[in-house]
Amino acid sequence: MRNQNGFSLIEVIIAVALLGVIALLAAVPAFQPDLYRVNVADQLAEEQIEICRNEEFEALANSSSQRTVTTRGVAVSYTVGVSVEGLNLNPAALSATASTPLDRALTAAEPEPDGSLDPQLKRVTVAVSAGGTVLARRSALLYPE
């Protein structure tokens, strides 16, 4: 048997795999703050949609507010933007086929002759951002009760 120097192919593959696992484990904590911010933003968006559902239909309007959430001593400021669009349902667009998407039957509400807007539905879109980056976006169709 010959005296061989160096590493075998299997030893090199195992070493590279171990280094890859170690690098991956070292990188995971770096992503955790971003994941946490996205989760908080998602919760804020859902909370704002629920607030809009409980408001008077006529009172729903575009708005923006600041929310600060502090966790583990770190305060993050979130901007919660609410966009409201008046929509009307066009029954003619809902053909006899059940496969017509609802979006095709929705049209932007046109102002009445007196300038008022009396939509049948309102699409409320909530966007939550932090540091200029949108982290969560939620939408809901609301109707008067």
C-alpha positions in Angstrom: 0.0 0.0 0.0 1.2 3.5 -0.9 1.6 6.3 1.5 -0.9 8.9 0.3 -0.9 12.6 1.2 -3.8 14.9 1.2 -7.6 14.5 1.6 -10.0 12.2 -0.1 -13.0 13.5 -2.1 -15.4 12.3 0.6 -13.5 14.2 3.3 -13.6 17.4 1.3 -17.3 17.1 0.6 -18.1 16.5 4.3 -15.9 19.5 5.3 -17.7 21.8 2.7 -21.1 20.6 3.9 -20.3 21.3 7.6 -19.0 24.8 6.7 -22.2 25.4 4.8 -24.4 24.4 7.7 -22.3 26.6 10.1 -22.6 29.6 7.7 -26.4 29.1 7.5 -26.8 29.0 11.2 -24.7 32.1 11.6 -26.8 34.0 9.1 -30.3 33.1 10.5 -30.1 35.7 13.4 -29.4 38.4 10.9 -32.8 37.9 9.3 -34.9 37.7 12.5 -35.3 41.4 13.0 -36.7 41.8 9.5 -39.1 38.9 9.9 -40.3 40.3 13.2 -40.9 43.8 11.6 -42.9 42.1 8.8 -45.0 40.2 11.3 -45.7 43.3 13.4 -46.6 45.2 10.2 -49.0 42.4 9.1 -50.7 42.5 12.5 -51.0 46.3 12.3 -52.6 46.0 8.8 -55.1 43.4 10.0 -55.9 45.6 13.0 -56.5 48.6 10.8 -58.8 46.6 8.5 -60.9 45.6 11.5 -61.0 49.2 12.6 -62.3 50.2 9.2 -64.9 47.4 9.3 -66.3 48.9 12.5 -66.4 52.5 11.2 -69.5 54.1 9.7 -69.4 53.3 5.9 -69.8 57.0 5.0 -66.9 58.0 7.3 -64.3 55.8 5.6 -61.7 58.0 4.1 -58.0 58.1 3.2 -55.8 58.5 6.2 -52.3 58.0 7.5 -51.0 57.5 11.0 -47.8 56.7 12.9 -47.6 53.7 15.3 -44.5 53.0 17.4 -43.9 49.4 18.6 -41.2 48.8 21.2 -39.8 45.3 21.7 -36.8 44.3 23.7 -35.9 48.0 24.1 -36.0 48.8 20.4 -38.7 51.2 19.1 -39.7 50.9 15.5 -42.0 53.5 13.9 -44.5 52.2 11.4 -46.6 54.3 9.0 -50.1 52.9 8.5 -51.7 54.3 5.3 -55.4 53.7 4.5 -56.6 54.2 0.9 -60.3 54.1 0.3 -61.8 53.7 -3.2 -65.5 54.0 -3.9 -66.8 51.2 -6.2 -70.1 50.2 -7.8 -71.2 46.8 -8.8 -72.2 46.5 -12.5 -74.7 43.6 -12.6 -74.5 43.5 -16.4 -70.8 42.5 -16.1 -71.8 39.5 -14.0 -72.9 37.4 -16.9 -74.7 34.1 -16.6 -71.4 32.3 -16.3 -70.3 32.0 -12.8 -66.6 32.2 -13.8 -66.7 36.0 -14.3 -64.2 37.5 -11.8 -65.8 40.0 -9.4 -63.1 42.6 -10.3 -64.5 42.9 -13.8 -67.9 43.8 -12.4 -66.5 46.5 -10.1 -66.2 50.0 -11.5 -65.0 53.2 -9.9 -67.9 55.2 -8.4 -68.8 58.3 -10.4 -69.7 61.5 -8.5 -73.4 62.4 -8.4 -74.6 65.6 -10.2 -74.4 67.4 -6.9 -70.7 66.3 -6.5 -71.4 63.8 -3.8 -70.1 60.2 -4.0 -72.4 57.4 -3.1 -70.6 54.2 -3.8 -72.2 50.8 -3.2 -68.9 49.3 -2.0 -65.6 50.6 -0.8 -62.2 48.9 -1.3 -60.1 49.7 1.7 -56.3 49.1 1.2 -54.0 49.3 4.2 -50.2 49.6 3.6 -47.8 49.4 6.6 -44.3 50.7 6.1 -41.2 51.2 8.2 -38.1 53.1 7.0 -39.7 53.8 3.6 -40.3 50.1 2.8 -43.8 48.7 2.6 -43.8 45.6 4.8 -47.4 44.6 4.6 -50.5 45.3 2.5 -54.1 44.2 3.1 -57.3 44.9 1.2 -61.0 44.4 2.0 -64.2 45.2 0.2 -66.7 46.9 2.6 -70.4 47.6 2.1 -72.9 49.6 4.1 -75.1 47.7 6.5 
